[in-house]
């Protein structure tokens, strides 16, 4: 059995070490990617909702959340 914690809205997590992950640039992550300056701030056709991805969106940039 694996223990798995699912945080509730409003919970705060404190990282014990840097957390690094690959961010899939698809439409559900576009607001997050824009906030990290990984995508243009405007909706200039760089992604299409529903799976019509451009070559740029097939990339998976590595994102790091620093320990705090």
N, C-alpha and C positions, 0 to 999 in steps of 0.2 A: 504494500500500500504506500502511496506517495502523498505526502502532505503538500497541499497547494493553497496558498493564500490568495484570495481574490479581494482586492481592496474595494471598499465602498466609495462612492463619490464623496470627495472632501477629505479622504484619508491622505496623510502625508507620509511618504516613504523617505527614509534616510539611507543613502548608499554608503556601504562600508568600504567600497573601492569603486574606481571608475567602471562604468558599464558601457561597453562598446557593442554595437550591433549594426547590421546592414539594414538600411531603410529601403523598402520596396517603394519606388516612386509610381504609385498608382492612385487613382482618383480618391480613394478613401484617406490617403495620407497627404493630399496636396496642401491643405491648410497648415499642417505641421511642417512640411517641407518648405513652404513659403516663409514661415516664421523663422526657419533656420537659414534662410537665404539660399536654399538649394534650387528654387524655382523662381521664375519672374513673379513679381507682385501682382501683375495684371493677368487676366485670363486671356492670353493672346493665342490660344489654340495649341498650346504645347501639350495638352492632354485632352483626351476625349472620354467622357464618362461612359462606362460600359465596356471598356476593353480595347479601344482603338488607340494603342500606345505608339508614341513616336519613338525614334531610336534613343532620344535623350532619356525617356522614362524607363527604358529597359535597364539602365544603369542602376546600381545599388550602392549609393555612397555609404561609407561607414560613418556613423554618428556616435559621439561619445558624450555621455552624461557624466560630468565630473563628480567625484566624491565630495560630499559637503558635510 
